[in-house]
Each structure stands twice: as structure tokens, then as C-alpha cells.
Amino acid sequence: MRILHVLDHSLPLHSGYTFRTASILREQGKLGWKTFHLTSPRQSGSSQAEEDAEGLHFFRTPPPTGVLGDLPLLRPWLEMRLTEQRLLGLAKTLKPDLLHAHSPVLNAIPTLRAGRRLGIPVVYEIRAFWEDAAVDHGTTREGSPRYRATRALETWALKRVDHVFTICEGLRRDIIARGISPNKMTVIPNAVDIESFQLSGEPDAALKKQLGLDGATVIGFVGSFYAYEGLDLLVDALPRLLAARPELRLLLVGGGPQEANLKAQARRLGVAERVVFAGRVPHREVSRYYDLIDLLAYPRHSMRLTELVTPLKPLEAMAQGRVFIASDVGGHQELIRDGETGRLFAAGNVAALTAAIGDMLDHQSDWPTMRLAGRRFVEEVRNWRQSVARYEAPYSRLRAQ
């Protein structure tokens, strides 16, 4: 089977999107399928027509150029046109059995147009809705004309593709509510590649000293600093936590749009010296920072994006045998068994977050059992071998038509 994937962006960029993509492609390769990979003009930092990254080969689509490419209203249209042109050329050469577009809709529309012209079945995989991500980034608001227009485009595409894939039950319910038949849809759950994750190790003493964490109990987060991640709640909770546990430190590894706001918040609350901003670190170094953290925190705010979409981070934490607390948004509830594989608290509630951290720290004797339960869950249920196997039935049916 030959599948041509159309992606927003890919490795060597690092994000939940690119890690999920890489895992899917590698697992499909293990099944004996031949996969090809095209990224949209939104892939940044690459000027090559083709590129190898971490063992995978990617075809690139050039970004729009000239004055028109700088116009916000025209740029998405130009990006779709360029993606379609690049896809048509590749498909004629590579002769795929299927075209597999991954969200956002800027990929689905050109893939549909190319598929119809060439007579190739088209599937569309929804990982999150573009309009909801735009709300969090502050570029639109829920219910705005732009939001409604984007939502309408997504629904238009969903109704016209040959099959729909999505990553979780929350998104599945939303798609069904748009009038899409459940028989036309398959959930490919987020998962982990167990072999890629080692159980947590001993802290690196030199790194611990370098970051000023000697003798500290460390609450931590590793990832991108987006507003929906709720890191502001962690900073808000810190003064209350320090009153009972002055040895606590908050370690934030990564960066993103909220970094300046979080630093200003820590200064305003008088806890700047207790918050360590480690910055972005190379992927190969991330485990060293994880090993410094006693308790991970995923305090996501409740909004459509977090209620509908399941993240990768809690699964990765379970794979490494780490303990964590997380807000009770829908995306977390779909992954985490409260009190068994992790601890949930009421989203958006600083008092509940503070209490959950305090309770976890007071009951560290329960941590070994929790670590084992989490590791068992990803080994037996949430692994990429099981998730990717779900592509086979719809792929085979469409290929036979």
C-alpha cells in the first residue's frame, strides 16, 4: 500500500504534531506500507525541495513570495494553491493508492482537489480544529466571523473526503455533531512508542546545582508555553505552596508565547527566585531535565481545544514512569485514571491545584504503584502498534474501490 501524507509541518521541528506524525509514519513502515510525506508552505526553516529528518524523508512546498504573499487574507489561499500544485506533481510521479491529509483544513482542501482530479481516494485526519487553536493564540475569538468561516470550511471538507480519522473521542463527538456518519470515521488514539522511552533515572547532580535546585522539591513542566497549558495557575499557586513547603521550586523547561507573561507574573507575586526558566533544550537533553522533577504538572485551562483534544505529554510521562497531576479537562480525563495513573484536579481552580500538589507530596509512598500503573497502561493500551493498526481496515476498503 502506498500512502502520500500531506502535513502542516514536520521534523526537524519539534512539537506534539511532529512527534505524532513521526510515530505514525514509522509504524506504518513496520506494517510494510510505503509512505511519502509532503509538508505545506507553513513548514518554517527549510528552503529545500526535499529534506531528510531523523530517518524520514520529506518533500517541501515553497512558501508564497512577493507582495501578495504578505497579505493576511490572501496568504492562506496562496498556500493552498501551492500545496495543490506540489501535490499534483508528486502524486503523478509517486502513484499513491491514497492521499492522507492531516489537519488543518488548509491541507484538506488542496488534497481533495488533487484527489478528485487524479481519481485517488482522500482521507482527512483531524488532530484539533484550526479555529479553536486560533482562539488560544489570540488571533480570533469563538463565534467571530473568522471562527465561523473556518469551522464551516472544516465541516465542508469533512463531508467530502472518503474517510475521516481523528485522535480522540472528544473530537469524534464534535465531528458527528456536524452531520458526519460514525461509519465514516475511525479514531486513531494518541499513543507512545514504548521503546523510545526509558524509565526515569537519577538526577544529574551537576545540572541540578547549575539550576540552583540542590535540596529542592521540584514541581515541573516541560513543553511549549501556550496560554491553554495553564502555567499561570502554577505560578499563582506557588506562594501558597511555599508557605507550607519553602523548599519547593518550580522548573519550567521550554518556551513560547507566554514566557514573558509568566516571568512578569512571578516577579509580581514575589516568587521569581523560586521559578527556574531553563529555556528550550535540545530534544536529546530533555530526559536530563525530566529527571530533576519530582512531580510533573499539566494544569490546562478548560476551553474547547483542551476539552476535545487529548495531549501526548501525560502518556509520555506514564511511559517514563513519572508521577503527575493534571486538570480535569476532557482531553485529560480520556487518558488519565484519577488516583491510579495520575491525579486530576478541578481545571482553573488554584486552590484545587494547590491541594492536589500538597496531597501528592504528602503521599509519596503511593508513587511506586502509580508509576507501575501508568507504565502498564501505555504498554498494554496506548502504544502506536495498536493505534496505527486501526488505519488498515478503512485504507484497504478505499484502495479496493
N, C-alpha and C positions, 0 to 999 in steps of 0.2 A: 504494500500500500504506500502511495506517495502523497504526502500532505504538504501543502505550501501554507505556512503560518504568516499572518500579517499582524505585526505588533506595533504598539505605540513607541516603545523603546526597549532596549535590551542591555545585556552585558556589553562592554565592561562597566556600564553604570550600575550602581548597586541600589536596589530598592526592593520592597516586597514584590512588586510587579516583575522585576527581572529575575528574582530568585525563583518565583513560582514558574515562570517561563522556562528557565534552565532545567528545573526538575522535571517538568512535563516533557521537554524535548529529549532529555537523556533517557527517561523511562520509555518513551515511545521508541527510541532507538533500540533499547533492550528487547522490545517486542518484535524487532525485525522490520519496523516501518522506516521508510526513507523520508526524512523531514527536511524541508527547506524553510528559510527564515528571512523575511523581509521586514525592515523597520520603516516607520513613517518619517516624514521630514522633522518630526519632533525629537528624533534622536540627536542629542547635542554632543559636541566634541568630536565629531567624526566627519572628515572630508573625503573619505574613500568610498568607492563604489561597492567594495566588498571588504569584510574585515573578520578576522578570527579573534575570538574572545573566550578564554577559559574552556578551550576544547570544542567550541561551537562556531560554525561559520554563518555570518550574517550578510545579506545583501542590504545596501542602504539606499534610501531615497533622498535626493538632494533637497535642501530647503528652498522656499521661494526666494527669488532675488529681485532686485530693482525696487522702484517706488511702490508698486502695488503690493509687494510682499510685506511692506511696513504698515499697511493699513489694517487695523484690527478686524474690521468687518469682512475684508476680502481674504485675509490670510488663511482662515480655515478652508475656504473654498479652493484656494490655490493648492493647499496641502493635499486635499482630497484628489484634485486633478492630477498632481504629480504622482501620488501613490497609485492611482489607477493606471497611469501610463507605464510606470515602472513594473507594476504587477502584470499588465498585459504582456509586456516583453518577456518577463521571466516565465510566465505560465506557458507561453508558446514554445519556449526552449526546454523547460523542465518537465512539461507534460504531467502535472499533478492529477491525482484522482479526485482530490478535494481541495477547496480553498477554506482555510480556517482563520477567520478574523477574530481578533481579541479586542476588547473594548479599549478606547471609546468608539462612539458611533462614527467618528472621522475615519476609522478603519473599515467599519462595516459597509458604509455606503459605496466607496470605491471597489471594495471586494465584491459586493453584489453586482455592480455594473460590469465588472470584468467577468464574473462568473456567468452572467446572462449572455454576454457577447460570445463567450467561448464554450458555453454549454457544460460548465463544470459546477457540480453542487457546491453550495456555500453554507458553512456553519458559522455561528457567531457566539463567542464566549463573553459573557458579562461578568466582570470582576467587581465592578462598582459602577454606579451611574455618574456620568460626567457632570451632570448638573448638580449633584449632591457634593461632589468634590469641589466644584466651583464655589459653592456656598461657604465651605470651610475656609477656602483660600481668600474669601472676601471679594471675589470678582463678580458675584451676583448675590441675590437673596432668594430664598424659597418663595415661589409664587410670582416672581418677576417675569416680564415678557421674555427675557432671555432664558430663564429657567424653564418656562412653559414650552418655548420653542425647541429647546434641546430635548426635553422629555418627549415631545411629540416626534422628533426625529428618531430617538431611540425606539419608540413604540413602532414607528413606521418600518424601521429595519427589522425588528423582531418578528413582525408579521410576514415579512417577505423572504427571510432566509429559510433554508431547508430544515435546519435543526438548531436548537438553542442549547448552549451549555452555560452553566453558572456555577458559582463556587459554594453556595450555602443555601439553606432552607429559607432564610430571610429574603434573599433576592429572588428565590424561586416563587415565593408567595406574592411578591410585588409584581413579577412578570406575569403570573397567572391573572392577577387583578387587571392587567392591561388587555386581557382578552386572548392570551396565548394558551393553547391547549397544553395541559400537563403531559400529554402523549408526545408532544413535540420538544420536550425538554429533558435534559439529564443534568444532575448535579455531580460535579467533579470536585469533591471537597478539598480544601487546603490540607496539606499533609507535610511530612518531613521525610527526608532520606536519612534513615537511622544511621547508616554507615558514615555519614558526613558529620555526625555529632558525637563528641566524646563526653563522658560524664565529667562533671565539674572537678577541677583539680585544686591543688593548694595555691593560695595567693602568692604572687610574685613579690617577695619582700622588698626588692629594690623599687619596683613600681609603686608599691603601697607607700613606701617612705617618700618617694618623689611627689606623690599626690597629697601628702600630708594626712594619710589615713591610718597611721600607726595607732593602735589602741582603740580604733573607732568601730562602732557597729554601723554598717553601711547599707543604706536603702538606695536602690539604683534603678536607672532606666538606660537602655542602650537603643538608639534609633534616631529617627528624624523628629525634630521639634515642631510638629504641626499643632495648631490650636486644638484640634479634636483629641489629641493624645492626653489632654488634661494635666499636663505637667505643672500648670499654675496651681492646681489643687495640692500637689505635693509640696510646693513651696509654701502655700498657705498653711498647711498642716504642720510645717516644721517647727514654728515657735511652740506649739502645744506639745509636740513630741519631745522637744529639747527640755521642756520644764520637768519632765519625768525622767528623761534619759539624756543627760548632757553630752554623753559620748557619741551620740548619733551624728552621722554625716550623710548628706545627700550627694550621690555621684551621678552626674548626667553626662553620658557619653554620646557624642554625635553633634548635630547642629541643624539649623533650619530657620524658618521664618520667625519663630517665637523666641529665638535665643536672646535677642536684646531685651525683649519684654520680661523674660524670666530673670535676667540679671538685674534689671531695674527693680523688679518686684522683690528680689532677695535683699537688695540694698534698702528698700523702703521698709521692709519688715525687720531689719537689723540682723539678718541671718546670712549675709553674703559670705562671711568667713566659714560658714558651715556647709556651703554648697560648692561642690567642686565641678567646674565645667571642664571636662577633659578634652573637648573638641572632637573633631572627626578623626577616626583612626583607621589605618588600613585593615581590610577585611581579615587578613591573616593574623592580625594582632588582637582582634575583638575578644577572643576567648580569655586573654590575659586580664582584660578589664572585667569581664563577667566573673572571673574567679575572685575578684576583690569584693563582690557584692554579696552581702548576707541575705538580703530579701529584695527581690525584684518587684517593681510596681508598674501596673498598667491601668492608670486611672482615667480611661477615656470618658469624655463627656457624652451625654446622650443627645444624639441627633440622628437624622435619617441614615447618614453614612455609617455610623457606628452601630446603630440598631440592626441594620440589614446585613452588614458585611463582617465576615469572620477574618480576623488578622492571623498572621503567621507566628508572631512573637510568642504567645503562650505555648504553642506547640513546640517551638524551638526550645523554650525553657524546659518543658517536660522532657524533651529528648536529651537534654544535658543534665537531667536530674536536679533541677533547681526549684526552689520554692518561690512562690509569688502571691501577690494579692492583685485583684483586678476589679474594676467596676462592673456592675451587673447589667451592662448594656446587652442587647440581644445578640450581637456578634460574639461576645464572651460567653454568654450563657449556653450558646450552641456548642462550645468547645470544652468548657470547664465544669467539672463536677464539684460543686461547692463543698469544701471541707474534706474532699478526697484527693483531687488532683491540684487544687488551688483554693484560694479563699476569695469570695466575692463580697463586695460592699455596695451600698446604695450610691449610684452614679451621681456626681455633682455635690455630694454631701461631705464637707470637710470633716465634720465630727465623726461620721461613719468611717471615713478613710483613716482618721487618727486612731479610732478604736480598733479597726481591723489590723493595722500595723502593730499596735500595742499588744493585742491578743496573740498575734503570731509570734512576736518576740517573747511573750510570756510562756509560750508552749512549744519551745524548740524541741522538746522530746518527741513531738508528733512529726517533726520534719522528715525523718528517715522513711516513715510509712508513706508520707505524701510524695516523696521523691520516687519511690518504687511504683506507686500507683500511676503517676504521670508518665514515667518511662514505659510502663506496661501498656498504657493507653495508646501511645504513639507506635509502639512496636506491633500491637495487635490490630489496631483500628485505623489510626490516622497516618498511614505510610503511603508513599507515592505509588508503590506497586499496586495496591488495591484501588487507589483513586484513578490512576491512568487506565486501568483495565476497563473502566466504565465507558471509555470512548469507543471501544471495539464494536459493540452492537450497532449504534447509530452510524458509525463510519462504514461498516460493512453493508448495511442496508442501503445507504446512499450510493455507495460505489456500485452496487448491483443493479441500480435502477437504470 
